[in-house]
Amino acid sequence: MQGLFDEMKSGACLVTPVTLSNVMLWYFKAKDVTSVVEHWRMMRQSGARLSAAIYAAYIDFALSAKQYKRVAVVFEEMLNNGSLPNSRIYAIFIQHLVDNGKLDAATKILELMQTMHLVPCRVTYKTLVNEYARNGDLDKAQALLVEMKEHFHKPTKQLMPVVRALQAAGKIEEATALLEEITAVSQLNFDDKIYSSDEEYVSDSECTLSEWRAISCLHPGFDVNAFAQVLHPWEPRMIEVLAQADVQWEHYLVMGIFKRLKNIDSIWPFFHWLKDNAGFKHDNYTCGALIHRIFKSKLNLERKAFLVKELFEGLRHENIKFTVPIFNTVMRYFVAAGEGDKALSMFSLMKDLGIEPNNISYSLAVEGCAKNHQLKRVTELLQEVQLKSFHLTSTACAQYITCLASLGKINDAYNFFCHMRTLEKGCSSVEYKAIISAFDRARDHAMAFQMYEEMRAAGIEPTQDMYELIIRVLQQANRLTEVNVMAEERRLLSFFGGNKKEMQEKLLQVLFLLIKSLKPKKSEKCVPNAVI
């Protein structure tokens, strides 16, 4: 490997960030610490912009060496250089936290990364689900399994510990259902090789080595990257080119091409060519990939909604067995876009097709209706939620509290908050922020302060995005000492030259949570301002 790498550097080959990060990863796996450090210094001295994958490889090495201060420094450098953490870095953080018995901190980081609109990889879910199952918390393990499927991650044989844990707990039906899903994935050609590899959490911008290997084994000389590039832009001649291509359209190959087709003008006709001309049977995963591209495109909202509707109507005649996550994906987008009516229409379509909505579906429906101030519909949905013993997400609860308060129904908002607090799930900082904001806007400063004190008594600390609100509440209560303490905390976060934004503060929260959980001694303070 070293010889090939040296030959690449000395020849005319372009050494990409993918290769550089993989070289560091191989040094690390070979336990060649000296080469890891030398490779890192060589890259930094070259002046090249380091990718998130390269930072991930080095951070993994530093965490394994328990060099936590260096991790903080490198993390800050990465952010200052304009590289945001990808799912691989979060997977590394969570794996190290779980290995050190810090499961709660690992779960908190999973929640934080999703508030920054980053989808966790399957490796992350596998790590957490297996650990919760090993600890006997099967309810949490199953809840994470549902969340994992919401992101279209397939259960593989790496989740067999969960199956055994469910069987041991007498949950035979749940164990059998999960085992059937795992078996279905394992029976796909080469699928197990693809989805169980170490590289599966590599981002779209990096080469997925396992996928390349699997495709190359069946199609020598076939370059999936070059093939995807040929399909863009889509032209009439593409139909003839595809017809002449000697390619066996397996599921993993189609997904690999979909991942590389960034333009909706290419993936949409290719999707339908596969169905109409190649006899390919689309499923929820290929449909989910197409929907993802539709929503990420630059089309206007009405055009996106039209394409999604056309997709569903067309596939209903193909006998595709739709699942809940694909509907939730569409609902989630419409709710975020403020189109509660469109989200509710998807919710109704799901029921019309005989598909049972889950708690996430109901949460999205409640959130969408609350944003549109449709209180009557929210009341109906809440009654269904209660009958099904579902728990709404914190975001949905907070949106309903905000809706009631904005309509002047502050007492109803408070009563709903108190009800949610009595449930087993309890309330998080999200619900507390909503109710404190409601009383603050109503100028009921006494109740706002009371809610703040109850939040702290429950062991919930204010999040970064609550600071301005909490400082205002404390000032109204004349608690100047606490105001000064929080102001000092803000000053310590003088990151990015003092230009703090919500996401940047959340990134710092991830870093502080990681270091605080892993550092063995309180005396070893970790302040991310040193220079390597």
C-alpha positions as CSV (number, residue, x, y, z in Angstrom):
1,M,0.0,0.0,0.0
2,Q,2.8,2.4,0.9
3,G,4.6,1.6,-2.4
4,L,1.5,2.3,-4.4
5,F,0.8,5.5,-2.5
6,D,4.4,6.8,-3.1
7,E,4.1,5.9,-6.8
8,M,0.8,7.9,-7.0
9,K,2.5,11.0,-5.4
10,S,5.5,10.8,-7.7
11,G,3.6,10.1,-10.9
12,A,0.9,12.0,-12.7
13,C,-2.0,10.7,-10.6
14,L,-4.3,13.1,-8.8
15,V,-4.2,12.2,-5.1
16,T,-7.8,13.1,-4.0
17,P,-8.9,13.8,-0.5
18,V,-10.6,10.4,-0.5
19,T,-7.3,8.7,-1.0
20,L,-5.6,10.8,1.6
21,S,-8.2,10.0,4.2
22,N,-8.2,6.3,3.4
23,V,-4.4,6.2,3.7
24,M,-4.7,7.7,7.2
25,L,-7.4,5.3,8.0
26,W,-5.2,2.3,7.0
27,Y,-2.3,3.6,9.0
28,F,-4.6,3.9,12.0
29,K,-6.0,0.3,11.5
30,A,-2.5,-1.0,11.2
31,K,-1.7,0.7,14.6
32,D,1.1,2.7,12.9
33,V,0.8,5.7,15.1
34,T,4.0,7.3,13.8
35,S,2.8,7.2,10.2
36,V,-0.6,8.6,11.2
37,V,1.1,11.7,12.7
38,E,3.5,12.1,9.9
39,H,0.7,11.8,7.3
40,W,-1.3,14.4,9.2
41,R,1.6,16.8,9.3
42,M,2.4,16.3,5.6
43,M,-1.2,17.1,4.6
44,R,-1.4,20.2,6.8
45,Q,2.0,21.5,5.6
46,S,1.0,21.0,2.0
47,G,-1.5,23.8,2.4
48,A,-4.3,21.7,0.9
49,R,-7.8,22.1,2.2
50,L,-8.5,19.0,4.3
51,S,-11.9,17.3,3.8
52,A,-14.2,16.3,6.6
53,A,-13.2,12.6,6.0
54,I,-9.5,13.5,6.7
55,Y,-10.4,15.2,9.9
56,A,-12.6,12.3,10.8
57,A,-9.7,9.8,10.4
58,Y,-7.4,11.9,12.6
59,I,-10.1,12.6,15.2
60,D,-10.7,8.9,15.4
61,F,-7.0,8.3,16.0
62,A,-6.8,11.1,18.7
63,L,-9.8,9.8,20.6
64,S,-8.4,6.2,20.6
65,A,-5.1,7.7,22.0
66,K,-7.2,9.6,24.6
67,Q,-5.8,12.9,23.4
68,Y,-9.0,14.8,24.1
69,K,-7.5,18.3,24.1
70,R,-6.1,17.6,20.6
71,V,-9.6,16.5,19.5
72,A,-11.0,19.8,20.6
73,V,-8.3,21.8,18.8
74,V,-8.7,19.8,15.6
75,F,-12.5,20.1,15.8
76,E,-12.2,23.9,16.1
77,E,-9.7,24.0,13.2
78,M,-12.0,22.0,11.0
79,L,-14.9,24.4,11.7
80,N,-12.8,27.5,11.2
81,N,-11.6,26.1,7.9
82,G,-15.2,25.8,6.7
83,S,-15.6,22.0,7.0
84,L,-18.7,20.9,8.8
85,P,-18.8,17.5,10.6
86,N,-20.3,14.8,8.4
87,S,-22.2,11.7,9.6
88,R,-18.9,9.8,9.9
89,I,-17.5,12.1,12.5
90,Y,-20.6,11.8,14.6
91,A,-20.5,8.0,14.2
92,I,-17.0,8.1,15.6
93,F,-18.0,10.3,18.5
94,I,-20.9,8.1,19.4
95,Q,-18.9,4.9,19.1
96,H,-16.2,6.2,21.5
97,L,-18.8,7.3,24.0
98,V,-20.6,4.0,23.9
99,D,-17.3,2.1,24.3
100,N,-16.6,4.2,27.4
101,G,-20.1,3.5,28.9
102,K,-21.5,7.0,28.1
103,L,-24.7,5.9,26.4
104,D,-26.7,9.0,27.5
105,A,-24.2,11.4,26.1
106,A,-24.1,9.4,22.9
107,T,-27.9,9.6,22.5
108,K,-27.8,13.3,23.2
109,I,-25.3,13.8,20.4
110,L,-27.6,11.7,18.1
111,E,-30.4,14.2,18.9
112,L,-28.2,17.2,18.4
113,M,-26.9,16.2,15.0
114,Q,-30.5,15.8,13.8
115,T,-31.4,19.3,15.0
116,M,-28.7,20.5,12.5
117,H,-30.5,18.6,9.7
118,L,-27.8,15.9,9.4
119,V,-29.1,12.3,8.9
120,P,-27.3,9.8,11.1
121,C,-25.7,6.9,9.3
122,R,-26.7,3.2,9.8
123,V,-23.5,2.5,11.7
124,T,-24.6,5.1,14.4
125,Y,-28.0,3.5,14.8
126,K,-26.5,0.0,14.9
127,T,-24.1,1.1,17.7
128,L,-26.8,2.6,19.8
129,V,-29.6,0.0,19.2
130,N,-27.3,-2.9,20.1
131,E,-26.0,-1.1,23.2
132,Y,-29.5,-0.3,24.5
133,A,-30.5,-4.0,23.8
134,R,-27.4,-5.2,25.7
135,N,-28.4,-3.0,28.7
136,G,-31.9,-4.4,28.7
137,D,-33.7,-1.2,27.6
138,L,-35.6,-2.8,24.7
139,D,-38.2,0.1,24.5
140,K,-35.4,2.5,23.7
141,A,-33.8,0.0,21.3
142,Q,-37.1,-0.5,19.4
143,A,-37.7,3.3,19.3
144,L,-34.3,3.8,17.7
145,L,-35.0,1.0,15.2
146,V,-38.2,2.8,14.1
147,E,-36.2,6.1,13.8
148,M,-33.5,4.2,11.8
149,K,-36.1,3.0,9.3
150,E,-37.4,6.5,9.0
151,H,-34.1,7.3,7.3
152,F,-34.3,4.2,5.0
153,H,-31.5,2.3,6.7
154,K,-32.0,-1.4,6.3
155,P,-31.7,-3.7,9.3
156,T,-28.8,-6.2,8.7
157,K,-27.3,-9.1,10.6
158,Q,-25.3,-6.8,12.7
159,L,-28.6,-6.2,14.6
160,M,-28.9,-9.9,15.6
161,P,-28.1,-9.1,19.2
162,V,-31.3,-7.1,19.3
163,V,-33.2,-10.1,18.0
164,R,-31.8,-12.3,20.7
165,A,-32.5,-9.7,23.4
166,L,-36.2,-9.5,22.2
167,Q,-36.5,-13.3,22.3
168,A,-35.0,-13.5,25.7
169,A,-37.5,-10.9,27.0
170,G,-40.4,-12.9,25.6
171,K,-41.1,-10.4,22.8
172,I,-41.3,-13.2,20.2
173,E,-43.5,-11.3,17.7
174,E,-41.2,-8.3,17.6
175,A,-38.1,-10.5,17.3
176,T,-39.6,-12.5,14.5
177,A,-40.5,-9.4,12.5
178,L,-37.0,-7.9,12.9
179,L,-35.4,-11.3,11.9
180,E,-37.6,-11.4,8.8
181,E,-36.3,-7.9,7.8
182,I,-32.7,-8.9,8.4
183,T,-33.1,-12.1,6.4
184,A,-34.7,-10.3,3.5
185,V,-31.7,-7.9,3.3
186,S,-29.1,-10.7,3.6
187,Q,-30.7,-12.6,0.7
188,L,-30.0,-9.8,-1.7
189,N,-27.0,-10.4,-3.9
190,F,-23.9,-8.6,-2.5
191,D,-26.2,-6.5,-0.3
192,D,-24.7,-7.8,2.9
193,K,-21.2,-6.9,1.7
194,I,-22.3,-3.4,0.9
195,Y,-24.2,-2.5,4.0
196,S,-22.0,-4.1,6.5
197,S,-18.7,-2.5,5.5
198,D,-16.7,0.0,7.5
199,E,-17.1,2.6,4.7
200,E,-20.9,2.7,4.7
201,Y,-21.0,6.0,6.5
202,V,-18.9,7.8,4.0
203,S,-20.8,10.8,2.6
204,D,-22.1,11.3,-0.9
205,S,-19.0,13.3,-1.9
206,E,-16.7,10.4,-1.1
207,C,-16.1,7.0,-2.7
208,T,-18.1,4.1,-1.2
209,L,-15.4,1.4,-1.6
210,S,-17.6,-1.6,-0.8
211,E,-20.2,-0.6,-3.4
212,W,-17.5,-0.2,-6.0
213,R,-16.1,-3.6,-5.2
214,A,-19.5,-5.3,-5.4
215,I,-20.3,-3.7,-8.8
216,S,-16.9,-4.4,-10.2
217,C,-17.1,-8.1,-9.3
218,L,-20.2,-8.6,-11.5
219,H,-19.3,-6.1,-14.2
220,P,-15.5,-5.9,-14.8
221,G,-14.6,-2.6,-16.1
222,F,-17.9,-1.0,-15.1
223,D,-17.3,2.5,-13.5
224,V,-20.5,3.5,-11.6
225,N,-19.2,7.1,-11.3
226,A,-18.6,7.5,-15.0
227,F,-21.9,5.8,-15.8
228,A,-23.8,8.3,-13.6
229,Q,-22.0,11.2,-15.3
230,V,-23.1,10.0,-18.7
231,L,-26.7,10.2,-17.6
232,H,-26.4,13.9,-17.1
233,P,-27.7,15.9,-18.8
234,W,-30.5,13.5,-19.9
235,E,-31.0,13.5,-23.7
236,P,-33.3,11.4,-26.0
237,R,-30.3,9.3,-27.1
238,M,-29.9,8.1,-23.5
239,I,-32.8,5.6,-24.1
240,E,-30.8,4.0,-26.9
241,V,-27.5,4.0,-24.9
242,L,-29.3,2.3,-21.9
243,A,-30.9,-0.3,-24.1
244,Q,-27.5,-1.3,-25.5
245,A,-25.8,-1.4,-22.1
246,D,-25.1,-5.0,-21.0
247,V,-26.0,-4.3,-17.4
248,Q,-27.9,-6.4,-14.9
249,W,-30.0,-3.9,-13.0
250,E,-29.6,-5.2,-9.5
251,H,-30.9,-3.2,-6.5
252,Y,-27.5,-2.2,-5.1
253,L,-26.4,-0.9,-8.6
254,V,-29.5,1.2,-9.0
255,M,-29.1,2.7,-5.6
256,G,-25.4,3.4,-6.3
257,I,-26.3,5.3,-9.4
258,F,-29.2,7.2,-7.7
259,K,-26.8,8.3,-5.0
260,R,-24.6,9.9,-7.7
261,L,-27.3,11.5,-9.8
262,K,-27.7,15.0,-8.2
263,N,-30.0,16.5,-10.8
264,I,-33.7,15.8,-10.8
265,D,-33.8,16.2,-14.6
266,S,-31.7,13.1,-14.9
267,I,-32.8,10.8,-12.1
268,W,-36.6,11.3,-12.9
269,P,-36.4,9.9,-16.5
270,F,-33.9,7.2,-15.4
271,F,-36.2,6.1,-12.6
272,H,-39.1,5.7,-15.1
273,W,-36.9,4.1,-17.8
274,L,-35.9,1.4,-15.3
275,K,-39.6,0.7,-14.5
276,D,-40.9,0.9,-18.1
277,N,-38.1,-0.5,-20.2
278,A,-35.8,-2.6,-17.9
279,G,-38.5,-4.3,-15.9
280,F,-36.9,-3.1,-12.7
281,K,-39.2,-3.4,-9.6
282,H,-38.9,-0.2,-7.5
283,D,-39.3,-0.4,-3.8
284,N,-39.5,2.1,-0.9
285,Y,-35.7,2.6,-1.0
286,T,-35.5,3.6,-4.6
287,C,-38.6,5.7,-4.3
288,G,-37.2,7.3,-1.2
289,A,-34.0,8.2,-3.0
290,L,-36.1,9.8,-5.8
291,I,-38.2,11.8,-3.3
292,H,-35.1,13.0,-1.6
293,R,-33.7,14.3,-4.9
294,I,-37.0,16.0,-5.7
295,F,-37.0,17.9,-2.4
296,K,-33.4,18.9,-2.7
297,S,-33.9,20.2,-6.2
298,K,-34.3,23.9,-7.1
299,L,-37.9,23.4,-8.3
300,N,-40.6,25.5,-6.7
301,L,-42.8,24.0,-4.0
302,E,-45.8,23.4,-6.3
303,R,-43.7,21.6,-8.8
304,K,-42.2,19.4,-6.1
305,A,-45.6,18.6,-4.8
306,F,-46.8,17.7,-8.3
307,L,-43.9,15.3,-8.9
308,V,-44.4,13.6,-5.6
309,K,-48.2,13.2,-6.2
310,E,-47.5,11.9,-9.8
311,L,-44.9,9.4,-8.3
312,F,-47.4,8.0,-5.8
313,E,-50.2,7.8,-8.2
314,G,-48.1,6.0,-10.8
315,L,-46.6,3.5,-8.3
316,R,-50.0,2.6,-6.8
317,H,-50.7,0.6,-9.9
318,E,-47.3,-1.2,-9.6
319,N,-48.4,-3.0,-6.5
320,I,-45.5,-1.5,-4.5
321,K,-45.9,-2.2,-0.8
322,F,-45.6,1.4,0.6
323,T,-44.2,1.8,4.1
324,V,-44.8,4.5,6.7
325,P,-41.3,6.1,6.5
326,I,-41.8,7.1,2.8
327,F,-45.0,9.0,3.8
328,N,-43.3,10.5,6.8
329,T,-40.4,11.8,4.6
330,V,-42.9,13.7,2.4
331,M,-44.9,15.0,5.5
332,R,-41.7,16.1,7.1
333,Y,-40.7,18.3,4.1
334,F,-44.2,19.9,3.8
335,V,-44.3,20.6,7.6
336,A,-40.9,22.3,7.4
337,A,-42.1,24.3,4.4
338,G,-45.2,25.5,6.3
339,E,-47.5,23.5,4.1
340,G,-49.6,21.8,6.8
341,D,-52.5,21.0,4.4
342,K,-50.2,19.1,2.0
343,A,-48.7,17.2,5.0
344,L,-52.2,16.3,6.2
345,S,-53.2,15.1,2.7
346,M,-50.3,12.7,2.8
347,F,-51.4,11.5,6.2
348,S,-54.9,10.9,4.8
349,L,-53.5,9.1,1.8
350,M,-51.6,6.8,4.1
351,K,-54.8,5.8,5.9
352,D,-56.7,5.4,2.6
353,L,-54.1,2.9,1.5
354,G,-54.5,0.9,4.6
355,I,-51.2,1.9,6.1
356,E,-51.2,2.4,9.9
357,P,-49.4,5.7,10.8
358,N,-46.9,5.6,13.6
359,N,-46.1,8.1,16.3
360,I,-43.9,10.1,14.0
361,S,-46.7,10.3,11.5
362,Y,-49.1,11.7,14.1
363,S,-46.4,14.0,15.5
364,L,-45.8,15.5,12.0
365,A,-49.6,15.8,11.4
366,V,-50.1,17.6,14.8
367,E,-47.1,19.9,14.1
368,G,-48.4,20.8,10.6
369,C,-51.9,21.5,11.9
370,A,-50.6,23.5,14.9
371,K,-48.6,25.7,12.5
372,N,-51.8,26.5,10.6
373,H,-53.7,27.1,13.8
374,Q,-56.1,24.2,13.0
375,L,-57.0,23.5,16.6
376,K,-60.1,21.3,15.9
377,R,-58.0,19.0,13.8
378,V,-55.2,18.9,16.4
379,T,-57.8,17.9,19.0
380,E,-59.0,15.0,16.9
381,L,-55.4,13.9,16.3
382,L,-54.5,14.0,20.0
383,Q,-57.5,11.8,20.7
384,E,-56.2,9.2,18.2
385,V,-52.8,9.5,19.7
386,Q,-54.2,8.8,23.2
387,L,-56.2,5.8,22.0
388,K,-53.1,4.3,20.3
389,S,-50.8,5.0,23.4
390,F,-48.4,6.9,21.2
391,H,-46.0,9.6,22.4
392,L,-45.7,12.8,20.4
393,T,-42.3,14.2,19.6
394,S,-41.0,17.2,21.6
395,T,-41.1,19.3,18.5
396,A,-44.8,18.6,17.9
397,C,-45.7,19.3,21.6
398,A,-43.8,22.6,21.5
399,Q,-45.5,23.7,18.3
400,Y,-48.9,23.0,19.8
401,I,-48.0,25.0,22.9
402,T,-46.8,27.8,20.8
403,C,-50.0,27.7,18.7
404,L,-52.3,27.8,21.7
405,A,-50.3,30.7,23.3
406,S,-50.3,32.7,20.0
407,L,-54.1,32.4,19.9
408,G,-54.3,33.8,23.5
409,K,-55.1,30.4,25.0
410,I,-52.2,30.6,27.5
411,N,-54.1,28.5,30.1
412,D,-54.7,25.7,27.6
413,A,-51.1,25.8,26.6
414,Y,-50.0,25.4,30.3
415,N,-52.5,22.6,30.9
416,F,-51.2,20.7,27.9
417,F,-47.7,21.2,29.1
418,C,-48.6,19.9,32.5
419,H,-50.2,16.9,31.0
420,M,-47.2,16.1,28.9
421,R,-45.0,16.4,32.0
422,T,-47.0,13.7,33.8
423,L,-46.4,11.2,31.0
424,E,-43.5,8.7,31.2
425,K,-41.7,10.5,28.4
426,G,-41.7,13.8,30.3
427,C,-40.7,17.1,28.9
428,S,-37.4,18.1,27.4
429,S,-35.8,21.5,26.9
430,V,-37.8,21.9,23.7
431,E,-41.2,21.9,25.5
432,Y,-39.8,24.1,28.4
433,K,-38.5,26.6,25.9
434,A,-42.0,26.8,24.3
435,I,-43.9,27.3,27.6
436,I,-41.3,29.8,28.9
437,S,-41.5,31.8,25.7
438,A,-45.3,31.7,25.9
439,F,-45.4,33.2,29.4
440,D,-42.6,35.7,28.4
441,R,-44.6,36.9,25.4
442,A,-47.7,37.2,27.6
443,R,-45.6,39.3,30.0
444,D,-46.3,36.9,32.8
445,H,-42.8,37.1,34.1
446,A,-43.5,35.3,37.4
447,M,-44.8,32.1,35.6
448,A,-41.9,32.3,33.1
449,F,-39.4,32.3,35.9
450,Q,-41.3,29.5,37.7
451,M,-41.1,27.4,34.5
452,Y,-37.4,28.1,34.3
453,E,-36.8,27.0,37.9
454,E,-38.9,23.8,37.4
455,M,-36.8,23.1,34.3
456,R,-33.6,23.4,36.3
457,A,-35.1,21.3,39.2
458,A,-35.8,18.6,36.6
459,G,-32.0,18.5,35.8
460,I,-32.5,20.2,32.4
461,E,-30.0,22.9,31.5
462,P,-30.8,25.7,29.1
463,T,-29.6,25.0,25.6
464,Q,-27.6,27.5,23.6
465,D,-30.7,28.7,21.6
466,M,-32.5,29.5,24.9
467,Y,-29.8,31.8,26.3
468,E,-31.4,35.1,25.2
469,L,-34.8,34.0,26.5
470,I,-33.5,32.8,29.8
471,I,-31.3,35.9,30.4
472,R,-34.4,38.1,29.8
473,V,-36.5,36.0,32.2
474,L,-33.7,36.2,34.9
475,Q,-33.4,39.9,34.4
476,Q,-37.1,40.4,35.0
477,A,-36.8,38.3,38.2
478,N,-33.9,40.4,39.3
479,R,-31.6,37.3,39.5
480,L,-28.5,39.3,38.4
481,T,-26.0,36.8,39.7
482,E,-27.4,34.0,37.4
483,V,-27.5,36.5,34.6
484,N,-23.8,37.2,35.0
485,V,-23.0,33.4,35.1
486,M,-24.9,32.8,31.9
487,A,-23.2,35.9,30.3
488,E,-19.9,34.4,31.2
489,E,-20.8,31.1,29.6
490,R,-21.7,33.0,26.4
491,R,-18.3,34.8,26.5
492,L,-16.5,31.5,26.7
493,L,-18.1,30.5,23.5
494,S,-16.3,33.3,21.6
495,F,-16.0,31.0,18.6
496,F,-15.7,32.1,15.0
497,G,-14.4,35.5,16.0
498,G,-17.4,36.0,18.2
499,N,-19.9,35.6,15.4
500,K,-22.0,32.9,17.0
501,K,-24.9,31.3,15.2
502,E,-27.3,28.7,16.5
503,M,-25.8,25.8,14.5
504,Q,-22.3,26.8,15.5
505,E,-23.3,26.8,19.1
506,K,-24.8,23.4,18.7
507,L,-21.5,22.2,17.2
508,L,-19.8,23.5,20.3
509,Q,-22.3,21.8,22.5
510,V,-21.5,18.5,20.8
511,L,-17.8,19.1,21.4
512,F,-18.2,20.0,25.0
513,L,-20.5,17.1,25.7
514,L,-18.0,14.7,24.1
515,I,-15.0,16.0,26.0
516,K,-16.8,16.4,29.3
517,S,-18.1,12.8,29.0
518,L,-14.7,11.2,28.1
519,K,-12.2,13.2,30.2
520,P,-11.4,11.2,33.3
521,K,-10.2,14.1,35.4
522,K,-12.0,17.4,36.2
523,S,-8.6,19.1,36.6
524,E,-7.8,18.6,32.9
525,K,-9.6,21.5,31.4
526,C,-10.1,21.4,27.7
527,V,-10.2,24.8,26.1
528,P,-10.3,24.7,22.3
529,N,-7.9,27.6,21.5
530,A,-4.5,25.9,21.3
531,V,-2.6,25.3,18.1
532,I,-1.1,22.0,17.0
